[in-house]
Every structure is written in structure tokens, then in C-alpha cells.
């Protein structure tokens, strides 16, 4: 989990300006945590606070993601995710899908 968050922070300054070389400073003042770190922590907390059989994991995940999203509203959420996060009934919304892959590190921690 720490590795995923460190990677998120280190790579944050390249999110919209891809840099493929390996010759860069590890951490600079331009680095910041993103929505992926915030939601990774939210999902990890949902896993840790769910019932032992995870029967309430969906409800826990939605509640934690919304609570963390409210606490960190400027973390860089995409437009459709922001709508899911803040408005209406939280149902599947045709995500691009890459966020889930980046946010699963809490599964290993919880296990």
C-alpha cells in the first residue's frame, strides 16, 4: 500500500505530461497525492471495517469513498467519477476502468 501511494505521489507531476525516461528526481515540490491515493485509502478502510464475510463491502466502499472524497475534494477526480461521488444514487457509471486497478492495494493490506 505504501509503495502504491509513493508511486502515485512520485508520478503525479507526470500525469498530463508523460515522461518515459528514468532520469528524474524522485520527489520534488511539484509532487502531490492524487485521487488514486485517496480512494486506495478509502477502499482499504472499507475492507477493514466490513463484516468478516464482506457481505456489506459494497455499502462500506460507497460510504468510505464518499467520505474520503468529501474530505479531499480537490484530489483530481475525473468528471464522471465526481458525479458518482457527490450526486445521486451511486450506481455503476461506465468508468474507463483504470482507477480500480490503481486502487486495489488495500486488498493486500487487509488480507
MOPAC internal coordinates of N, CA, C and O (Angstrom, degrees):
PM7 1SCF
backbone

  N    0.0000 0     0.00 0     0.00 0    0    0    0
  C    1.4449 1     0.00 0     0.00 0    1    0    0
  C    1.5313 1   109.98 1     0.00 0    2    1    0
  O    1.2310 1   120.85 1   135.03 1    3    2    1
  N    1.3185 1   115.97 1   -44.97 1    3    2    1
  C    1.4700 1   118.68 1   178.43 1    5    3    2
  C    1.5264 1   111.02 1   -62.01 1    6    5    3
  O    1.2310 1   120.52 1   140.33 1    7    6    5
  N    1.3197 1   116.62 1   -39.67 1    7    6    5
  C    1.4565 1   119.98 1   178.65 1    9    7    6
  C    1.5148 1   112.37 1   -61.77 1   10    9    7
  O    1.2310 1   120.60 1   138.77 1   11   10    9
  N    1.3364 1   116.45 1   -41.23 1   11   10    9
  C    1.4681 1   120.37 1   179.03 1   13   11   10
  C    1.5294 1   110.84 1   -64.78 1   14   13   11
  O    1.2310 1   120.56 1   139.15 1   15   14   13
  N    1.3099 1   116.53 1   -40.85 1   15   14   13
  C    1.4677 1   120.11 1  -179.19 1   17   15   14
  C    1.5287 1   110.65 1   -70.56 1   18   17   15
  O    1.2310 1   120.40 1   138.71 1   19   18   17
  N    1.3281 1   116.84 1   -41.29 1   19   18   17
  C    1.4638 1   119.47 1   176.35 1   21   19   18
  C    1.5280 1   109.89 1   -61.84 1   22   21   19
  O    1.2310 1   120.52 1   136.37 1   23   22   21
  N    1.3309 1   116.62 1   -43.63 1   23   22   21
  C    1.4642 1   119.76 1   177.65 1   25   23   22
  C    1.5116 1   112.38 1   -61.05 1   26   25   23
  O    1.2310 1   120.59 1   141.01 1   27   26   25
  N    1.3176 1   116.48 1   -38.99 1   27   26   25
  C    1.4632 1   120.97 1   177.46 1   29   27   26
  C    1.5244 1   110.60 1   -61.82 1   30   29   27
  O    1.2310 1   120.81 1   134.47 1   31   30   29
  N    1.3161 1   116.06 1   -45.53 1   31   30   29
  C    1.4599 1   120.47 1  -178.37 1   33   31   30
  C    1.5294 1   110.86 1   -67.40 1   34   33   31
  O    1.2310 1   120.39 1   133.19 1   35   34   33
  N    1.3290 1   116.85 1   -46.81 1   35   34   33
  C    1.4679 1   120.61 1  -179.28 1   37   35   34
  C    1.5273 1   110.98 1   -60.96 1   38   37   35
  O    1.2310 1   120.31 1   137.66 1   39   38   37
  N    1.3180 1   117.01 1   -42.34 1   39   38   37
  C    1.4591 1   120.54 1  -177.78 1   41   39   38
  C    1.5107 1   115.42 1   -83.37 1   42   41   39
  O    1.2310 1   120.12 1   172.96 1   43   42   41
  N    1.3182 1   117.38 1    -7.04 1   43   42   41
  C    1.4689 1   120.58 1  -174.05 1   45   43   42
  C    1.5192 1   113.54 1   -57.09 1   46   45   43
  O    1.2310 1   120.27 1   142.22 1   47   46   45
  N    1.2985 1   117.09 1   -37.78 1   47   46   45
  C    1.4751 1   118.92 1  -176.55 1   49   47   46
  C    1.5192 1   112.62 1   -73.65 1   50   49   47
  O    1.2310 1   120.18 1   170.59 1   51   50   49
  N    1.3348 1   117.26 1    -9.41 1   51   50   49
  C    1.4604 1   121.17 1   178.97 1   53   51   50
  C    1.5278 1   112.60 1  -103.79 1   54   53   51
  O    1.2310 1   120.13 1  -176.53 1   55   54   53
  N    1.3239 1   117.36 1     3.47 1   55   54   53
  C    1.4672 1   119.40 1  -172.47 1   57   55   54
  C    1.5205 1   112.94 1   -57.69 1   58   57   55
  O    1.2310 1   119.27 1   138.29 1   59   58   57
  N    1.3000 1   119.00 1   -41.71 1   59   58   57
  C    1.4665 1   121.54 1  -178.51 1   61   59   58
  C    1.5194 1   112.09 1  -107.06 1   62   61   59
  O    1.2310 1   120.62 1  -179.05 1   63   62   61
  N    1.3259 1   116.41 1     0.95 1   63   62   61
  C    1.4610 1   122.04 1  -179.77 1   65   63   62
  C    1.5226 1   106.92 1  -137.45 1   66   65   63
  O    1.2310 1   120.72 1  -102.34 1   67   66   65
  N    1.3392 1   116.23 1    77.66 1   67   66   65
  C    1.4665 1   121.61 1  -173.50 1   69   67   66
  C    1.5227 1   111.68 1   -54.71 1   70   69   67
  O    1.2310 1   121.76 1   -42.09 1   71   70   69
  N    1.3224 1   114.23 1   137.91 1   71   70   69
  C    1.4613 1   122.12 1   178.18 1   73   71   70
  C    1.5142 1   106.61 1  -133.46 1   74   73   71
  O    1.2310 1   120.21 1   -63.87 1   75   74   73
  N    1.3176 1   117.21 1   116.13 1   75   74   73
  C    1.4629 1   121.15 1  -171.86 1   77   75   74
  C    1.5256 1   113.96 1   -97.19 1   78   77   75
  O    1.2310 1   119.56 1   166.07 1   79   78   77
  N    1.3084 1   118.45 1   -13.93 1   79   78   77
  C    1.4622 1   120.87 1  -178.57 1   81   79   78
  C    1.5342 1   110.20 1   -75.27 1   82   81   79
  O    1.2310 1   121.32 1   -11.54 1   83   82   81
  N    1.3006 1   115.08 1   168.46 1   83   82   81
  C    1.4687 1   120.06 1  -178.22 1   85   83   82
  C    1.5256 1   112.37 1  -105.28 1   86   85   83
  O    1.2310 1   119.95 1  -174.81 1   87   86   85
  N    1.3086 1   117.71 1     5.19 1   87   86   85
  C    1.4615 1   121.52 1  -177.37 1   89   87   86
  C    1.5290 1   110.75 1  -100.19 1   90   89   87
  O    1.2310 1   120.86 1  -103.30 1   91   90   89
  N    1.3175 1   115.97 1    76.70 1   91   90   89
  C    1.4603 1   120.31 1   177.83 1   93   91   90
  C    1.5219 1   109.02 1  -138.93 1   94   93   91
  O    1.2310 1   121.18 1   -23.98 1   95   94   93
  N    1.3176 1   115.35 1   156.02 1   95   94   93
  C    1.4554 1   119.77 1   174.38 1   97   95   94
  C    1.5184 1   108.94 1   -67.40 1   98   97   95
  O    1.2310 1   121.03 1   -40.66 1   99   98   97
  N    1.3148 1   115.64 1   139.34 1   99   98   97
  C    1.4585 1   120.69 1  -176.88 1  101   99   98
  C    1.5276 1   111.32 1   -64.25 1  102  101   99
  O    1.2310 1   119.92 1   126.51 1  103  102  101
  N    1.2975 1   117.76 1   -53.49 1  103  102  101
  C    1.4665 1   122.53 1   178.97 1  105  103  102
  C    1.5191 1   109.62 1  -128.16 1  106  105  103
  O    1.2310 1   120.99 1   -45.61 1  107  106  105
  N    1.3212 1   115.70 1   134.39 1  107  106  105
  C    1.4577 1   121.25 1   175.72 1  109  107  106
  C    1.5255 1   108.44 1  -133.26 1  110  109  107
  O    1.2310 1   120.86 1    -3.69 1  111  110  109
  N    1.2980 1   115.96 1   176.31 1  111  110  109
  C    1.4635 1   120.56 1   177.17 1  113  111  110
  C    1.5277 1   112.26 1   -69.19 1  114  113  111
  O    1.2310 1   120.36 1   168.44 1  115  114  113
  N    1.3340 1   116.92 1   -11.56 1  115  114  113
  C    1.4609 1   120.87 1   178.42 1  117  115  114
  C    1.5325 1   112.29 1   -85.79 1  118  117  115
  O    1.2310 1   119.80 1   174.14 1  119  118  117
  N    1.3209 1   117.99 1    -5.86 1  119  118  117
  C    1.4671 1   121.98 1  -178.44 1  121  119  118
  C    1.5306 1   110.66 1   -81.36 1  122  121  119
  O    1.2310 1   121.25 1   -31.35 1  123  122  121
  N    1.3250 1   115.22 1   148.65 1  123  122  121
  C    1.4618 1   120.99 1  -179.88 1  125  123  122
  C    1.5209 1   108.67 1  -156.55 1  126  125  123
  O    1.2310 1   120.46 1   -19.91 1  127  126  125
  N    1.3324 1   116.73 1   160.09 1  127  126  125
  C    1.4582 1   118.65 1   174.40 1  129  127  126
  C    1.5184 1   108.59 1   -81.41 1  130  129  127
  O    1.2310 1   120.76 1   -26.80 1  131  130  129
  N    1.3252 1   116.16 1   153.20 1  131  130  129
  C    1.4605 1   120.00 1  -176.95 1  133  131  130
  C    1.5266 1   110.69 1  -119.40 1  134  133  131
  O    1.2310 1   121.72 1     3.18 1  135  134  133
  N    1.3086 1   114.32 1  -176.82 1  135  134  133
  C    1.4571 1   121.46 1   177.03 1  137  135  134
  C    1.5237 1   111.79 1   -57.23 1  138  137  135
  O    1.2310 1   119.76 1   151.41 1  139  138  137
  N    1.3128 1   118.06 1   -28.59 1  139  138  137
  C    1.4623 1   120.21 1   179.86 1  141  139  138
  C    1.5236 1   111.62 1   -67.48 1  142  141  139
  O    1.2310 1   119.85 1   140.25 1  143  142  141
  N    1.3209 1   117.89 1   -39.75 1  143  142  141
  C    1.4715 1   120.02 1   175.30 1  145  143  142
  C    1.5191 1   110.65 1   -65.78 1  146  145  143
  O    1.2310 1   120.66 1   134.91 1  147  146  145
  N    1.3199 1   116.34 1   -45.09 1  147  146  145
  C    1.4676 1   120.71 1  -178.60 1  149  147  146
  C    1.5231 1   110.57 1   -60.51 1  150  149  147
  O    1.2310 1   120.27 1   132.14 1  151  150  149
  N    1.3249 1   117.08 1   -47.86 1  151  150  149
  C    1.4665 1   119.74 1  -177.70 1  153  151  150
  C    1.5288 1   112.13 1   -73.44 1  154  153  151
  O    1.2310 1   119.85 1   151.20 1  155  154  153
  N    1.3286 1   117.88 1   -28.80 1  155  154  153
  C    1.4697 1   120.11 1   173.73 1  157  155  154
  C    1.5200 1   110.14 1   -61.61 1  158  157  155
  O    1.2310 1   120.60 1   135.90 1  159  158  157
  N    1.3213 1   116.46 1   -44.10 1  159  158  157
  C    1.4618 1   120.68 1   178.19 1  161  159  158
  C    1.5288 1   111.03 1   -66.13 1  162  161  159
  O    1.2310 1   120.30 1   139.99 1  163  162  161
  N    1.3178 1   117.04 1   -40.01 1  163  162  161
  C    1.4670 1   120.70 1   178.95 1  165  163  162
  C    1.5230 1   111.13 1   -62.17 1  166  165  163
  O    1.2310 1   120.53 1   134.62 1  167  166  165
  N    1.3247 1   116.60 1   -45.38 1  167  166  165
  C    1.4610 1   119.85 1  -179.41 1  169  167  166
  C    1.5203 1   111.75 1   -68.76 1  170  169  167
  O    1.2310 1   120.19 1   144.52 1  171  170  169
  N    1.3171 1   117.25 1   -35.48 1  171  170  169
  C    1.4603 1   120.18 1   177.20 1  173  171  170
  C    1.5329 1   109.63 1   -63.51 1  174  173  171
  O    1.2310 1   120.30 1   135.03 1  175  174  173
  N    1.3075 1   117.03 1   -44.97 1  175  174  173
  C    1.4646 1   120.50 1   178.42 1  177  175  174
  C    1.5273 1   110.87 1   -62.77 1  178  177  175
  O    1.2310 1   120.12 1   141.33 1  179  178  177
  N    1.3197 1   117.37 1   -38.67 1  179  178  177
  C    1.4651 1   120.55 1   177.39 1  181  179  178
  C    1.5275 1   110.43 1   -61.67 1  182  181  179
  O    1.2310 1   120.23 1   136.40 1  183  182  181
  N    1.3265 1   117.16 1   -43.60 1  183  182  181
  C    1.4652 1   121.05 1   177.94 1  185  183  182
  C    1.5241 1   111.38 1   -62.13 1  186  185  183
  O    1.2310 1   120.70 1   135.85 1  187  186  185
  N    1.3167 1   116.27 1   -44.15 1  187  186  185
  C    1.4625 1   120.58 1  -177.38 1  189  187  186
  C    1.5233 1   112.33 1   -68.98 1  190  189  187
  O    1.2310 1   120.05 1   151.35 1  191  190  189
  N    1.3211 1   117.52 1   -28.65 1  191  190  189
  C    1.4622 1   120.90 1  -177.58 1  193  191  190
  C    1.5251 1   113.75 1   -99.08 1  194  193  191
  O    1.2310 1   120.25 1   178.34 1  195  194  193
  N    1.3158 1   117.14 1    -1.66 1  195  194  193
  C    1.4606 1   120.43 1   178.07 1  197  195  194
  C    1.5235 1   110.36 1   -72.77 1  198  197  195
  O    1.2310 1   121.53 1   -16.86 1  199  198  197
  N    1.3238 1   114.67 1   163.14 1  199  198  197
  C    1.4594 1   120.68 1   174.02 1  201  199  198
  C    1.5247 1   109.19 1   -61.78 1  202  201  199
  O    1.2310 1   120.01 1   -23.47 1  203  202  201
  N    1.3179 1   117.59 1   156.53 1  203  202  201
  C    1.4783 1   119.69 1  -179.21 1  205  203  202
  C    1.5265 1   114.26 1   -55.33 1  206  205  203
  O    1.2310 1   119.95 1   149.16 1  207  206  205
  N    1.3211 1   117.69 1   -30.84 1  207  206  205
  C    1.4719 1   119.77 1   179.03 1  209  207  206
  C    1.5343 1   112.09 1   -92.01 1  210  209  207
  O    1.2310 1   119.84 1  -176.21 1  211  210  209
  N    1.3111 1   117.91 1     3.79 1  211  210  209
  C    1.4667 1   125.29 1   178.52 1  213  211  210
  C    1.5250 1   113.19 1    60.41 1  214  213  211
  O    1.2310 1   120.12 1  -157.97 1  215  214  213
  N    1.3134 1   117.37 1    22.03 1  215  214  213
  C    1.4642 1   120.52 1  -178.94 1  217  215  214
  C    1.5278 1   112.46 1   -66.18 1  218  217  215
  O    1.2310 1   120.06 1   160.89 1  219  218  217
  N    1.3095 1   117.49 1   -19.11 1  219  218  217
  C    1.4676 1   121.33 1   178.78 1  221  219  218
  C    1.5276 1   112.12 1  -109.04 1  222  221  219
  O    1.2310 1   120.21 1  -162.74 1  223  222  221
  N    1.3220 1   117.21 1    17.26 1  223  222  221
  C    1.4671 1   119.97 1  -174.96 1  225  223  222
  C    1.5201 1   112.34 1   -62.35 1  226  225  223
  O    1.2310 1   119.52 1   140.47 1  227  226  225
  N    1.3164 1   118.52 1   -39.53 1  227  226  225
  C    1.4679 1   119.93 1   179.77 1  229  227  226
  C    1.5223 1   110.62 1   -59.51 1  230  229  227
  O    1.2310 1   120.55 1   131.56 1  231  230  229
  N    1.3089 1   116.56 1   -48.44 1  231  230  229
  C    1.4659 1   120.66 1  -179.33 1  233  231  230
  C    1.5220 1   110.93 1   -64.64 1  234  233  231
  O    1.2310 1   120.65 1   137.45 1  235  234  233
  N    1.3296 1   116.36 1   -42.55 1  235  234  233
  C    1.4651 1   120.14 1   178.34 1  237  235  234
  C    1.5294 1   110.63 1   -62.17 1  238  237  235
  O    1.2310 1   120.53 1   135.52 1  239  238  237
  N    1.3254 1   116.59 1   -44.48 1  239  238  237
  C    1.4629 1   120.39 1  -178.15 1  241  239  238
  C    1.5196 1   111.17 1   -62.61 1  242  241  239
  O    1.2310 1   120.47 1   133.90 1  243  242  241
  N    1.3181 1   116.72 1   -46.10 1  243  242  241
  C    1.4671 1   119.69 1   179.46 1  245  243  242
  C    1.5255 1   110.23 1   -61.96 1  246  245  243
  O    1.2310 1   120.12 1   133.90 1  247  246  245
  N    1.3206 1   117.38 1   -46.10 1  247  246  245
  C    1.4672 1   121.03 1  -178.65 1  249  247  246
  C    1.5223 1   111.66 1   -62.93 1  250  249  247
  O    1.2310 1   120.28 1   135.69 1  251  250  249
  N    1.3247 1   117.08 1   -44.31 1  251  250  249
  C    1.4676 1   120.35 1  -179.07 1  253  251  250
  C    1.5175 1   111.22 1   -69.18 1  254  253  251
  O    1.2310 1   120.17 1   138.43 1  255  254  253
  N    1.3273 1   117.28 1   -41.57 1  255  254  253
  C    1.4626 1   119.47 1   179.31 1  257  255  254
  C    1.5220 1   110.39 1   -62.84 1  258  257  255
  O    1.2310 1   120.39 1   139.07 1  259  258  257
  N    1.3078 1   116.85 1   -40.93 1  259  258  257
  C    1.4643 1   119.05 1   178.94 1  261  259  258
  C    1.5328 1   111.39 1   -68.64 1  262  261  259
  O    1.2310 1   120.21 1   140.88 1  263  262  261
  N    1.3338 1   117.20 1   -39.12 1  263  262  261
  C    1.4724 1   120.39 1   179.24 1  265  263  262
  C    1.5282 1   110.75 1   -65.92 1  266  265  263
  O    1.2310 1   120.27 1   134.29 1  267  266  265
  N    1.3240 1   117.09 1   -45.71 1  267  266  265
  C    1.4653 1   120.13 1   179.22 1  269  267  266
  C    1.5263 1   110.38 1   -67.43 1  270  269  267
  O    1.2310 1   120.48 1   141.74 1  271  270  269
  N    1.3270 1   116.69 1   -38.26 1  271  270  269
  C    1.4538 1   120.20 1   177.55 1  273  271  270
  C    1.5226 1   112.08 1   -61.78 1  274  273  271
  O    1.2310 1   121.02 1   141.10 1  275  274  273
  N    1.3189 1   115.65 1   -38.90 1  275  274  273
  C    1.4697 1   120.41 1   177.32 1  277  275  274
  C    1.5250 1   110.74 1   -67.17 1  278  277  275
  O    1.2310 1   120.45 1   141.92 1  279  278  277
  N    1.3298 1   116.75 1   -38.08 1  279  278  277
  C    1.4637 1   120.75 1  -179.86 1  281  279  278
  C    1.5292 1   111.92 1   -70.93 1  282  281  279
  O    1.2310 1   120.31 1   150.59 1  283  282  281
  N    1.3422 1   117.02 1   -29.41 1  283  282  281
  C    1.4689 1   122.12 1  -178.37 1  285  283  282
  C    1.5283 1   109.62 1  -128.99 1  286  285  283
  O    1.2310 1   120.13 1  -110.41 1  287  286  285
  N    1.3283 1   117.35 1    69.59 1  287  286  285
  C    1.4669 1   120.66 1  -173.55 1  289  287  286
  C    1.5290 1   114.74 1   -70.77 1  290  289  287
  O    1.2310 1   119.88 1   161.85 1  291  290  289
  N    1.3161 1   117.84 1   -18.15 1  291  290  289
  C    1.4682 1   120.89 1  -176.11 1  293  291  290
  C    1.5211 1   112.56 1  -107.65 1  294  293  291
  O    1.2310 1   120.34 1  -149.43 1  295  294  293
  N    1.3238 1   116.95 1    30.57 1  295  294  293
  C    1.4675 1   120.63 1  -176.26 1  297  295  294
  C    1.5241 1   113.00 1   -80.66 1  298  297  295
  O    1.2310 1   119.58 1   174.33 1  299  298  297
  N    1.3298 1   118.41 1    -5.67 1  299  298  297
  C    1.4575 1   120.78 1   175.95 1  301  299  298
  C    1.5169 1   115.06 1   101.47 1  302  301  299
  O    1.2310 1   120.24 1  -147.79 1  303  302  301
  N    1.3076 1   117.15 1    32.21 1  303  302  301
  C    1.4665 1   121.12 1   178.70 1  305  303  302
  C    1.5276 1   110.24 1   -66.57 1  306  305  303
  O    1.2310 1   121.10 1   -34.59 1  307  306  305
  N    1.3168 1   115.51 1   145.41 1  307  306  305
  C    1.4552 1   120.11 1   174.46 1  309  307  306
  C    1.5191 1   110.74 1   -69.37 1  310  309  307
  O    1.2310 1   120.89 1   -15.81 1  311  310  309
  N    1.3128 1   115.90 1   164.19 1  311  310  309
  C    1.4678 1   120.97 1  -175.63 1  313  311  310
  C    1.5224 1   112.37 1   -59.54 1  314  313  311
  O    1.2310 1   119.96 1   131.78 1  315  314  313
  N    1.3253 1   117.69 1   -48.22 1  315  314  313
  C    1.4668 1   119.04 1  -176.69 1  317  315  314
  C    1.5235 1   111.07 1   -70.06 1  318  317  315
  O    1.2310 1   120.24 1   144.67 1  319  318  317
  N    1.3412 1   117.14 1   -35.33 1  319  318  317
  C    1.4567 1   119.00 1   177.40 1  321  319  318
  C    1.5247 1   110.37 1   -67.96 1  322  321  319
  O    1.2310 1   120.15 1   141.08 1  323  322  321
  N    1.3208 1   117.32 1   -38.92 1  323  322  321
  C    1.4708 1   120.48 1   177.29 1  325  323  322
  C    1.5207 1   111.02 1   -59.77 1  326  325  323
  O    1.2310 1   120.56 1   138.08 1  327  326  325
  N    1.3108 1   116.53 1   -41.92 1  327  326  325
  C    1.4673 1   119.69 1   177.04 1  329  327  326
  C    1.5254 1   110.30 1   -61.43 1  330  329  327
  O    1.2310 1   120.27 1   135.77 1  331  330  329
  N    1.3312 1   117.09 1   -44.23 1  331  330  329
  C    1.4619 1   121.33 1   178.01 1  333  331  330
  C    1.5226 1   110.40 1   -62.00 1  334  333  331
  O    1.2310 1   121.16 1   138.93 1  335  334  333
  N    1.3195 1   115.38 1   -41.07 1  335  334  333
  C    1.4599 1   121.49 1  -174.62 1  337  335  334
  C    1.5221 1   112.60 1   -67.80 1  338  337  335
  O    1.2310 1   120.16 1   141.17 1  339  338  337
  N    1.2965 1   117.29 1   -38.83 1  339  338  337
  C    1.4651 1   120.47 1  -169.64 1  341  339  338
  C    1.5236 1   115.64 1  -109.30 1  342  341  339
  O    1.2310 1   119.54 1   163.65 1  343  342  341
  N    1.3223 1   118.48 1   -16.35 1  343  342  341
  C    1.4615 1   118.85 1  -171.88 1  345  343  342
  C    1.5140 1   112.50 1  -127.91 1  346  345  343
  O    1.2310 1   121.07 1   -34.75 1  347  346  345
  N    1.3111 1   115.57 1   145.25 1  347  346  345
  C    1.4505 1   122.73 1   167.84 1  349  347  346
  C    1.5077 1   116.49 1    62.65 1  350  349  347
  O    1.2310 1   122.31 1    18.66 1  351  350  349
  N    1.2951 1   113.19 1  -161.34 1  351  350  349
  C    1.4473 1   123.13 1  -177.96 1  353  351  350
  C    1.5283 1   109.43 1   -83.49 1  354  353  351
  O    1.2310 1   119.65 1   -60.54 1  355  354  353
  N    1.3307 1   118.28 1   119.46 1  355  354  353
  C    1.4635 1   120.72 1  -175.07 1  357  355  354
  C    1.5298 1   112.97 1   -73.08 1  358  357  355
  O    1.2310 1   120.93 1   -83.20 1  359  358  357
  N    1.3096 1   115.82 1    96.80 1  359  358  357
  C    1.4604 1   123.19 1   178.80 1  361  359  358
  C    1.5249 1   108.59 1  -119.34 1  362  361  359
  O    1.2310 1   119.88 1   -14.05 1  363  362  361
  N    1.3354 1   117.84 1   165.95 1  363  362  361
  C    1.4683 1   119.22 1   175.61 1  365  363  362
  C    1.5315 1   110.61 1   -53.52 1  366  365  363
  O    1.2310 1   120.55 1   -34.72 1  367  366  365
  N    1.3309 1   116.55 1   145.28 1  367  366  365
  C    1.4611 1   119.58 1  -171.14 1  369  367  366
  C    1.5238 1   113.73 1  -135.13 1  370  369  367
  O    1.2310 1   119.24 1  -155.17 1  371  370  369
  N    1.3171 1   119.06 1    24.83 1  371  370  369
  C    1.4635 1   122.52 1   179.21 1  373  371  370
  C    1.5243 1   112.43 1    61.97 1  374  373  371
  O    1.2310 1   121.40 1  -128.47 1  375  374  373
  N    1.3125 1   114.93 1    51.53 1  375  374  373
  C    1.4574 1   122.10 1   178.95 1  377  375  374
  C    1.5270 1   110.82 1   -62.27 1  378  377  375
  O    1.2310 1   121.12 1   -23.54 1  379  378  377
  N    1.3270 1   115.47 1   156.46 1  379  378  377
  C    1.4601 1   120.36 1   172.62 1  381  379  378
  C    1.5282 1   110.32 1   -68.94 1  382  381  379
  O    1.2310 1   120.13 1   156.72 1  383  382  381
  N    1.3261 1   117.35 1   -23.28 1  383  382  381
  C    1.4491 1   121.91 1   171.22 1  385  383  382
  C    1.5090 1   117.33 1    96.50 1  386  385  383
  O    1.2310 1   118.90 1   165.82 1  387  386  385
  N    1.3201 1   119.71 1   -14.18 1  387  386  385
  C    1.4596 1   118.46 1  -176.69 1  389  387  386
  C    1.5258 1   112.83 1   -76.02 1  390  389  387
  O    1.2310 1   119.51 1   156.21 1  391  390  389
  N    1.3062 1   118.55 1   -23.79 1  391  390  389
  C    1.4687 1   121.00 1  -179.65 1  393  391  390
  C    1.5085 1   112.76 1   -61.98 1  394  393  391
  O    1.2310 1   120.20 1   139.37 1  395  394  393
  N    1.3123 1   117.23 1   -40.63 1  395  394  393
  C    1.4600 1   119.60 1  -178.76 1  397  395  394
  C    1.5198 1   110.77 1   -63.34 1  398  397  395
  O    1.2310 1   119.74 1   141.25 1  399  398  397
  N    1.3087 1   118.10 1   -38.75 1  399  398  397
  C    1.4608 1   120.95 1   179.29 1  401  399  398
  C    1.5254 1   111.38 1   -65.24 1  402  401  399
  O    1.2310 1   120.55 1   147.12 1  403  402  401
  N    1.3193 1   116.56 1   -32.88 1  403  402  401
  C    1.4567 1   120.00 1  -178.73 1  405  403  402
  C    1.5176 1   112.63 1   -83.31 1  406  405  403
  O    1.2310 1   119.73 1   167.68 1  407  406  405
  N    1.2959 1   118.12 1   -12.32 1  407  406  405
  C    1.4591 1   120.92 1  -171.25 1  409  407  406
  C    1.5270 1   114.38 1  -111.03 1  410  409  407
  O    1.2310 1   119.60 1  -168.38 1  411  410  409
  N    1.3136 1   118.36 1    11.62 1  411  410  409
  C    1.4591 1   120.68 1  -174.25 1  413  411  410
  C    1.5366 1   114.19 1   -93.20 1  414  413  411
  O    1.2310 1   119.09 1  -177.60 1  415  414  413
  N    1.3050 1   119.34 1     2.40 1  415  414  413
  C    1.4615 1   120.38 1  -176.76 1  417  415  414
  C    1.5245 1   111.98 1   -60.14 1  418  417  415
  O    1.2310 1   119.47 1   154.40 1  419  418  417
  N    1.3022 1   118.62 1   -25.60 1  419  418  417
  C    1.4563 1   121.52 1   178.61 1  421  419  418
  C    1.5173 1   112.97 1   -65.82 1  422  421  419
  O    1.2310 1   120.07 1   157.04 1  423  422  421
  N    1.3275 1   117.47 1   -22.96 1  423  422  421
  C    1.4624 1   120.92 1   177.97 1  425  423  422
  C    1.5202 1   109.44 1   -61.65 1  426  425  423
  O    1.2310 1   120.05 1   134.22 1  427  426  425
  N    1.3079 1   117.52 1   -45.78 1  427  426  425
  C    1.4624 1   121.89 1   179.47 1  429  427  426
  C    1.5166 1   109.80 1   -64.78 1  430  429  427
  O    1.2310 1   120.30 1   135.86 1  431  430  429
  N    1.3176 1   117.03 1   -44.14 1  431  430  429
  C    1.4654 1   120.41 1   179.66 1  433  431  430
  C    1.5130 1   110.94 1   -60.72 1  434  433  431
  O    1.2310 1   120.02 1   133.79 1  435  434  433
  N    1.3185 1   117.56 1   -46.21 1  435  434  433
  C    1.4633 1   121.87 1  -178.86 1  437  435  434
  C    1.5264 1   111.50 1   -65.96 1  438  437  435
  O    1.2310 1   120.53 1   145.60 1  439  438  437
  N    1.3245 1   116.60 1   -34.40 1  439  438  437
  C    1.4707 1   120.11 1  -178.56 1  441  439  438
  C    1.5275 1   110.08 1   -70.58 1  442  441  439
  O    1.2310 1   120.10 1   180.00 1  443  442  441

